[in-house]
Amino acid sequence: MKWQGHKVYVIVLMSLAALLTIVLGLYGADYYATPLSDRPFHPQYDELKPSGIISHGYGIVGSLMIITGVTMYSSRKRLRVLSGIGKLPTFLEFHIFLCLTGPLLVLYHTTFKFGGLVAVSFWSMTAIVLSGIIGRYLYVQIPRGIQGHELTVADLDKELGRMSARLMVDFALSAETIERIDSLSDARTGAREMGLVKILWFLVVDDMFRSKAISSSVRALGLRRDAEHSLASAFHARHVLHRRILLLEQVRRFFHYWHVIHIPFSIIMFVILFVHIGVAIAFGYLWAF
């Protein structure tokens, strides 16, 4: 899947998740805003109470989405027999879609009321979602080839050299000009000593403001307007590559530690989820069956 196609794929998935969240929220907004003591008298109570036909369905579908998302991605990632099926980043994006949308459905299933053992599962699920968002952000900082394999610093240095050659040929830039714009990255070599929070802050701030800094530097070269746009795009890609070389080892290390949070909470959530399902079945809550 080419980059633009992958981008559309991600936008469609996230739009579906957002649309589903909004539609279900609007459908039950009045019920969810009703005090707990008054909910049994609400006209939507039989449908939207946790054991109601609709809300119970939210819980079942949401749980299946989470289980499917985790099983599908873990299997594709770890089982060699599945290594030829699609690209790993595509599976990851679908895993994220299922494991973001599923918990939202589970949240609607609880009608925003949870306690006891279920509360432990819910907060574990919340920790998984939040750590998953951070993990996804760290994941994209680790450069990969077309098939999703991680690249080394040597691979990145070679690509940086190829970029330099293209810039010199396509825009007639001198090595000094390229180095001057590269200094936008070089000036932040202190990032090598940063901890996780500072690294994340650095990456977010850099993502927010680098386009403006690069555009200003390119405009100072006095090129034609169309050339400015093309050169800014090229330097944007070069800056990201430069940043990845700078932070590759730290990001890889933090991504490894990230599993220490994500995986244990996942295990806790699934254990309590299956206990909850078992208790519900034991008490005869079989949804529409």
C-alpha positions in Angstrom: 0.0 0.0 0.0 1.5 3.3 -1.1 1.9 6.2 1.4 -1.1 8.2 0.1 -3.3 5.1 0.1 -2.2 4.2 3.6 -3.0 7.7 4.7 -6.5 7.5 3.3 -6.9 4.1 5.0 -6.0 5.6 8.4 -8.3 8.6 7.9 -11.2 6.4 7.0 -10.7 4.1 10.1 -10.3 7.1 12.5 -13.4 8.8 10.9 -15.5 5.7 11.4 -14.4 5.5 15.0 -15.2 9.2 15.6 -18.6 8.9 13.8 -19.6 5.8 15.8 -18.7 7.5 19.0 -20.6 10.6 18.2 -23.7 8.8 16.9 -24.0 6.5 19.9 -23.3 9.4 22.3 -26.1 11.5 20.8 -28.5 8.5 20.8 -28.1 8.0 24.5 -27.1 11.5 25.6 -30.2 12.2 27.6 -30.0 8.8 29.4 -26.3 9.1 30.3 -27.0 12.6 31.6 -29.8 11.4 33.9 -28.8 10.8 37.6 -28.4 7.2 38.5 -31.3 7.2 40.8 -33.6 8.4 38.1 -32.5 6.2 35.3 -34.9 3.3 36.0 -37.7 5.8 35.1 -36.1 6.9 31.8 -37.9 5.8 28.6 -34.6 4.4 27.3 -33.7 2.5 30.5 -34.7 -1.0 29.2 -32.5 -0.5 26.1 -29.5 1.3 27.6 -29.0 -0.2 31.0 -25.9 -2.4 31.0 -28.0 -5.6 30.6 -30.4 -3.9 28.1 -30.6 -5.2 24.6 -28.7 -2.3 23.0 -26.1 -1.6 25.8 -25.4 -5.3 26.3 -24.8 -5.4 22.5 -22.3 -2.6 22.9 -20.4 -4.6 25.5 -20.4 -7.8 23.3 -19.3 -6.0 20.1 -16.8 -3.9 21.9 -15.2 -6.9 23.6 -15.1 -8.8 20.4 -13.4 -5.9 18.7 -10.7 -5.7 21.4 -10.1 -9.5 21.3 -10.0 -9.5 17.5 -7.7 -6.5 17.4 -5.2 -8.0 19.8 -5.3 -11.5 18.4 -5.0 -10.4 14.8 -2.1 -8.1 15.2 -0.2 -10.3 17.7 -0.6 -13.3 15.3 0.5 -11.4 12.3 3.5 -10.0 14.2 4.7 -13.2 15.8 3.7 -16.1 13.6 6.0 -16.7 10.7 3.4 -18.5 8.7 1.4 -15.2 8.5 4.4 -13.0 7.6 3.4 -12.9 3.9 -0.1 -11.6 4.5 -0.3 -7.9 4.1 2.1 -5.3 5.6 2.6 -5.1 9.4 1.8 -1.3 9.5 -1.6 -2.0 7.9 -2.4 -4.6 10.6 -1.2 -2.2 13.3 -3.5 0.6 12.1 -6.5 -1.8 12.1 -5.4 -3.1 15.5 -5.5 0.5 16.8 -8.9 1.2 15.2 -10.4 -1.9 16.8 -8.7 -1.3 20.2 -9.8 2.3 20.3 -13.4 1.7 19.1 -13.9 -1.4 21.2 -13.2 0.3 24.5 -15.5 3.2 23.6 -18.3 0.7 23.0 -17.5 -0.9 26.4 -17.6 2.5 28.0 -21.2 3.0 26.6 -22.0 -0.5 27.8 -21.1 0.5 31.4 -23.4 3.6 30.9 -20.5 5.5 32.6 -21.1 3.6 35.8 -18.5 1.1 37.0 -17.1 -0.1 40.3 -15.6 -3.1 42.0 -13.7 -5.6 39.8 -15.1 -4.2 36.6 -13.6 -0.8 37.6 -10.1 -2.5 37.7 -10.7 -3.8 34.2 -11.9 -0.4 33.0 -9.0 1.5 34.3 -6.6 -1.2 32.9 -8.3 -0.7 29.6 -7.9 3.1 29.9 -4.2 2.7 30.7 -3.9 0.4 27.6 -5.5 2.9 25.3 -3.4 5.8 26.6 -0.2 3.8 26.4 -1.2 2.6 23.0 -1.5 6.1 21.7 2.0 6.9 23.1 3.3 3.6 21.7 1.9 4.4 18.3 3.6 7.7 18.3 6.9 6.1 19.3 6.4 3.4 16.7 6.3 5.8 13.8 9.5 7.4 15.0 11.3 4.1 14.3 12.1 4.1 10.5 11.1 1.0 8.5 11.5 -0.3 5.0 8.7 -1.1 2.6 8.0 -4.4 4.3 7.9 -2.9 7.8 11.4 -4.0 8.9 13.4 -1.7 11.1 16.2 0.3 9.5 19.6 0.9 11.1 21.5 4.1 11.5 23.8 3.1 8.6 20.7 2.7 6.4 19.5 6.1 7.4 22.9 7.7 6.8 22.9 6.3 3.3 19.4 7.7 2.6 20.5 11.1 4.0 23.4 11.1 1.6 21.1 10.3 -1.3 18.9 13.1 -0.2 21.9 15.5 -0.2 22.8 14.5 -3.8 19.2 15.0 -5.0 19.0 18.5 -3.4 22.3 19.5 -5.0 21.1 18.3 -8.4 17.5 19.3 -8.4 17.9 22.7 -6.7 21.5 23.5 -7.3 22.1 23.9 -3.6 25.6 24.0 -2.1 26.7 21.6 0.7 26.9 24.7 3.0 23.3 25.6 2.3 22.1 22.1 3.1 24.2 22.1 6.3 22.8 25.4 7.4 19.2 24.1 7.1 20.2 20.8 8.7 21.3 22.9 11.7 17.6 23.1 12.7 18.1 19.5 13.8 21.8 19.7 14.8 21.1 22.4 17.3 19.1 19.9 19.4 21.7 17.2 19.9 21.0 17.5 23.6 18.0 15.3 22.9 20.4 12.3 23.2 20.4 12.8 27.0 16.6 13.3 27.4 14.3 11.0 29.3 11.0 9.7 27.9 8.8 12.7 28.9 11.3 15.2 27.4 11.7 13.1 24.3 7.9 13.0 23.8 7.7 16.8 24.4 10.6 17.4 22.0 8.9 15.3 19.3 5.5 16.9 19.7 6.9 20.5 19.7 9.1 19.7 16.7 6.1 18.3 14.8 4.1 21.4 15.5 6.7 24.0 14.6 9.2 22.5 12.2 7.2 23.4 9.0 7.3 27.1 9.9 11.0 27.1 10.7 11.8 25.2 7.4 9.6 27.4 5.3 11.3 30.6 6.7 14.7 29.1 6.0 13.8 28.1 2.4 12.2 31.6 1.7 15.5 33.2 2.7 17.1 31.4 -0.3 15.1 33.6 -2.8 13.8 30.8 -5.0 10.7 30.8 -7.2 7.4 30.1 -5.4 7.0 26.6 -6.9 10.6 25.7 -6.2 10.1 27.0 -2.6 7.3 24.6 -2.1 9.1 21.6 -3.5 12.3 22.4 -1.6 10.4 22.9 1.7 8.8 19.4 1.2 12.2 17.9 0.5 13.7 19.5 3.6 10.7 18.5 5.7 11.4 14.8 4.8 15.1 15.4 5.4 14.6 17.0 8.8 12.4 14.0 9.9 15.1 11.6 8.7 17.8 13.7 10.5 15.7 13.6 13.7 15.3 9.8 13.5 19.0 9.3 13.2 19.5 11.6 16.2 17.0 9.8 18.4 16.9 6.3 17.0 18.5 4.4 19.9 16.5 6.3 22.6 13.2 5.8 20.9 13.9 2.1 20.4 14.8 1.7 24.1 11.7 3.6 25.2 9.5 1.5 22.8 10.9 -1.6 24.4 10.1 -0.3 27.9 6.7 0.7 26.8 5.8 -3.0 26.6 6.4 -3.2 30.4 3.3 -1.0 30.8 1.1 -2.1 27.9 1.3 -5.9 28.1 0.7 -6.4 31.9 -2.3 -4.1 31.8 -3.6 -6.0 28.8 -3.3 -9.3 30.7 -5.2 -7.8 33.7 -7.9 -6.5 31.5 -8.4 -9.7 29.6 -8.5 -11.8 32.8 -11.2 -9.6 34.4 -13.1 -9.3 31.1 -13.4 -13.1 30.9 -14.4 -13.3 34.5 -17.0 -10.7 33.9 -18.3 -12.6 30.8 -18.4 -15.8 32.8 -20.4 -14.3 35.6 -22.8 -12.6 33.2 -23.5 -15.9 31.5 -23.8 -17.7 34.8 -26.5 -15.3 35.9 -28.4 -15.7 32.6 -27.4 -12.5 30.8 -27.3 -14.0 27.3 -28.1 -10.8 25.3 -30.6 -11.7 22.5 -30.2 -15.5 22.8 
